[in-house]
Every structure is written in C-alpha cells, then in structure tokens.
Amino acid sequence: MVQVVRDAAGAPIEARRLTKRYREVPAVDGVDVTVLPGEIYGFLGPNGAGKTTTMRMLLGLVRPDAGTIRLFGRDPKEDLLAALKGVAGIIEEPRLYSYLSGRANLRMLADFDRSGVDRAFVEEVLETVELRDRAGDRVREYSQGMRQRLGIAACLVRRPRLLMLDEPANGLDPAGIRYLRRLLRRLSADGITVFLSSHLLAEVQELCARVAIVAAGRIVYEGEIDELRARAGRRYRLTAAALERAASVCAAVPGISDVAIVDEHVTFAVDADEALLALTRGLAEADIAILALVPEQLTLERVFFELTEGPAERETVPA
C-alpha cells in the first residue's frame, strides 16, 4: 500500500476570498475553503459553478484575481514548486500517452518528477490501483475506468499528501464508481487527504463527511454532510380537507415554518415533535379532518437543488 510521507504543518488547503473573473464575469467569487488533514472533502456543485476554476487556482494553473491560498501552510505565489510539494491532481481528465503502456507512462512520469521513485514503487502503485495485470497494455486499449485509475496512479507516483480530483466519476459505469469509492477510502485510510470535486451528490455523500456546495462561483453551504441529511429529514406533508384553512393553522403553530401548498398537500418544516402535537390539536379544534400526515421523503438531492437553484415554485402561506 502507498504510504504518505508527513512533514510540513498546516492544513492541506486553506483558501480565503478566492476570486477569478473572465471579462468581468465572476467565475469564482470570494470562495473560502479549509480542508483538514486526512479527510475526503467534497466540493459539490452543478456544471459551470466554478469548481474547476477553483481547482486550477489551487494547483497554480490559473492566477487568482484576489484572495489567498495556502497548501500545507505554503503560499504558491511565493514559491509554487515548494507549495506543490506533496500535492497532485487531475483536472477534468487524465493526460496520458495513449501509445505507451500504463507502466511506461508511470515510469516516464516518475523520471520527469525527479522524486527518486524507483521501479519497485511504480509496481506498488500499479498494484494499489489494481492495474498490474494490464500494465503492459497500451493505454489506448484501456476502458474509461482503467484510464481514470491510471491517472490516479500517475498522481500517487509523486507520493502525495494531498490528492485533488476533478469529477473523477465522469464516464464511469456503476462498477467503476464502486471501485473508485473503495480506492479513495483506502487512500484516505493511508493518510492521503482527498479534495473531490463533483456535480454528483450521491458520489460525495458516500465518501465525504464535510462538503462545500458552490453555485455561480459562491459557496452556498459548507459543513457536515450529516447536517444536510438532518435538513432533509425535518419536513412533513399534510393531506387534509379545507387545504387553505389547514395551511393557515400550520402557519400559526410555534415550531412550524416554511409552510406551503404543493400539489394538493400542505408541506412544512418542524423544529420539534411538540409542534406536531400542537398541530393535530389545532386542526381538531378547527374541525379540519386529517387525511394523512407523513414525513416528506426529502432527499439530499432536493436540498442540493434548493441551495444551488432556489426552491421550486410553490404557493407559500404567510405566518
């Protein structure tokens, strides 16, 4: 298994007020990101949200218009090579020589990097990504999943402490995605910090404890994935006679908020179980029959879209 060499102190990534504009249009607008050692951190957002531009700035491929970056406490503007020591990444897709074998690609990259990696370590990396049996084949014969694994292997040849991956599941079938998850968990267990950019919510929620959600170049949520799950689980749906009167009763109950009429139902958020008891009493006192009162099956997918696109059109009820 690939082992991590630990040295410098400081968070793997610390970015503050990171900003990049193209022709006065903000691609990244004041982004703050802190990634902690050893975690798999999800950077989540729809296509065009600014994820790739942010990663390019972190890797020194694009100069920010404003803001600061620290990689393990080092400033890329002061010394890019020093800041990128122990950092490796793939932007958009791996760049490989298709006419060479997978093994030849890795050996050549190891020679260019001058990191002192010997051929035995290249074989170890091939074993880690489960490509040793196909290492002698030309890359043009590899499947999409195999090319992604070889791209990660090319990063591991540098013995990184921080691995940055931009949409690594793109083009993978379900088996390839499952393998990628296992591999990233294994690398994280070995001490490699992973910064994972994706527009696929299911991908990051399976791997990440913390995420940042970005939309239109700005972070709209940053925190624990469990908090997002909790947000998805506090809503209820009421089916009742006299729908508008029922909605008014809901809106008047302390602890109930975000009341709306959607598709012949009243939906609302609940802060505590006591609010549900108060609601049922209020509906009974108003002589409104409850036909159904069930937890709404909100998903993280819906939370994601509400954060990045705003809530779907609905008739809201004033409190």
N, C-alpha and C positions, 0 to 999 in steps of 0.2 A: 504494500500500500504506500502511496505517496505521502511522505512526511513533510511537515511545514517547519521551516527554519524561522524561529521567532527572534526578533531583535528590537527594533525601534518601538518606543512607547507612542501612545496617541491612537485615536480612533482611526480605523481604516479609511473612512470617508467623513469629512466634515466640510460641508459647503454652506455658505451664508450669502443670501441675497443674490444668488447666481442669475445673471441676466444676459440674454442674447437676442439681438434684433436683426432682421434681414429687411432692408429697405423700409426701416421704421416700423415694421410689423414685428411685435414681440413673439419670438418662438419659445423663449424661456423667460419668465417674468418674476424675478425675486424668489427663486426656489431655495429653501433651506432643507438640508438633508444631513442626518447624522447616522452612520452605520456603525454598529458595535462589533467588537471582535468576535469571530466565530459564528455569527448569525447568518441566516439566509434572509436577506432583506428584499421585499418585493417593491418594485417601482411600477405601479399599475396605472394604466390609462388607455384611452382609445387611440387608434392610429392618428398621428398628427398632433398629439397632445404636447409634444416637446421632449419625449423620453429619450429618443436617440440623440438629439442635440445636447441634452444634459450629459449623456454618457460621453459624447465626443469631447465636451469641455473637461470632464473629469479625467479623461485619458490624454489630454493635451493635444487633441487633434483639431480643436477649434478654440480660438481665444475668446473668452467671455468679454462682453462689453462692460460688465460691472460685477462686483461680488468677489468672494474669496473661496479658495479651495485648499484643503489640507488633506494629504494622503499619508496616513501614519504620522501626522504632525508636520509633514514637509510641504512646502509651497512649490507647486510646479512652475510658477512664474520666476522663482529664484533659481531653481535648478531642476529642469524637467527630468533628466536622467536619474537623479537621486530620488525625486518624488515617485518615479515609476518603478523603483526597485521593489521587487516583490509584488508587482501588480501586473495582471494580464487580463485580456478581454477579447471578446468577439463583438464587433459591431455589424449588425444586420445579418451577415453570414460569413462562414469561414473562408479565408482566402488561401487556396491550396493549389498546388501544381497537379493538374489532373493527369498528366502524362507520366508522373512519377508514382511510385508505390507509397502507401501510407508510411512505411518505415523510412523510406528515403526522404519524404517530406519532413519527418520529425528530426532525423539526423542532420539535415541541412539547416533547419531552424536552430537546433542546438549549437551548431558550429557558428552560425551568424550571431547568436546571442552571447557567445563567449562566456557562458555561465559555468563552464567547467563540467558540464554534464557529460557523462561517458555513455557508451552504447548500452551498457547494462541498465542504466537508468531509463533510457529510451524504451527498452524492452519492458521494464517495470511499468512505465506509463501506458504502453500498449496493453498490458495485462489489466491495468486499472480500468480502462475504458472498454475492455473485452474485444479488442481488435487484433490480438496477437495472431490468431489463426488466419486472418485476412491481410496481415501487414505487408505481405509481399505482392499483393494485387495492386494494380494501378487504381488511383483514386477515381478515375472516370467510370470504373466498374462498381463503385460503392453506391449503396442506396442513400437517400437523403439522411436517414438516421445515422448511418455509418459516417457520413461526411461531418455531421454535427459532432459525433463522438471524437472523430479525428481532430476537429477544430478545438475541442476541449483538451484533447491530448497535447495539441500544439501549445496551449496555454500552460498546461501542467509541466511541460519541459522546462519552463522558467522557474519552477519551484515557487509558485506564487503564494502569498498570504492573503491576497485579495483577488477574486475572480469576478469579472464583470461580464455578464451575458445579456445580449440584446435579443429578445424574442427567440430564445433557443428552441422552442417547441414548434416554430413555424414549419409547416410542411411535414410534420411527423405524424405517423399513424398512431392509434392508441397504444400499441405495443412499444413504439419508440418513445412516447411520452412517459409511459410507466418506467421504462429503463432510465430515462433522463432523471426522473424523480429519485430513483434509487441511487443513481450516481451522485447527484448533488447532495443528498443526505449523507452519503458516505464521505464525500469530500469535506462537508461541514463537520462531521464527527472527527475527522483528522485535523481539524483546526483551521481550515480554509474558510475565510469569510466570503460569502457569495452575494453579489448585488445582481438581482434578477429583474430585468425589465420585461414586461409582458402586457398585452391587452387581454389576456385570457384570465378571468377571475378564478376559474377552477384550478388553474396551474399554480397560482401563488397561494391560494388558501390551503392547498395540500402541503405546501413546503414552508411557508413563512409564518413566523409569529408576529412580525411587525411589517407594516406596509405604508407606503405613501401613495396616495391616489392623486394623479395630476390631470388637469383638464385645461386646455387653452393656455398652456405654459405655466400654470399656477398650481400649487398643491392645495387641494380642497379637503384632504384628510390625511393625517399622519398619526399612526398609533398602532395599538394592538389589533390583530385580526379578530380576537375574541370580542372586542368592543363592537366591531362591525356585526358580528354574529348576534350579540345582545340587542343591537339596534334593530336587527331583522326579526327578533322574536317577541317584541312588545306590542304588537298590533293585533286588533280583533276586528271581526266582521259581524255586523248585526243585521239580521233579516227580521223585519217587523211590519206589522200593519201601520198605516199612517207614517210613512217613511220620514217626511219632513218634520213632523212632530217628534218622532223618535230621535232624529238628529239634534233637535233643539234640546231635548232632555240630556243627551250625551254631552253636549257642549256646556251645559250648566253644572256638570258634576266635577268637583275638585279632583285633580289627579288624572283627568281625561283631557287629551289635547289632540290637535290635528284632525278634527272631525270633518269628514267629507262624505258626500253621497256619490258612490261609484257603482254603476251597473246594478241598480236596484238594491243596493246594500248601503249600510252606513259603516264606514271604516273609521277607526280611531286608534290612537296610541294610549297606553295605560302606564302610569307610573308605579302603581301598587295594586295588589289584589283587592284591597279595601274599596278601591274605586269601582271595581266590577260589582261588588255587593251593593254599593250605593246606587249604581246604575240600575240594577234589577229592581230595587225598591222604588226608584224614581219612575221607571216605566210602569210598574204596577199601579202606583198612585195616579199616574196619568191615564190609566186604563188603556195602555198600549200592549197588545199581545206580542210576545217574543216568539217568533217562528224559528229562529236559530241564532245562537251566539257562539262563535267558534274562533279560535286563534287563526289569524290570517297567515297563510303559508308564504310569508315573505322570504325571499332568498337574498343572499349576498349579491346576486346578480342585480336585483332591483335596487338595493342600496347603492351599488356602484353607479347605475344609470341615473339615480336621483342626484347623486353627488356630482356627476360629470355632465348631465344634460338637464337637470332640473326635474321636478315631479311631473308625472303625466297630467294631462288636462283632467280636471275634476271640479265638481261643484263644492266649494268649501262652505262651511257653516260658521258664521261668526259666533264667538264665545259670548 
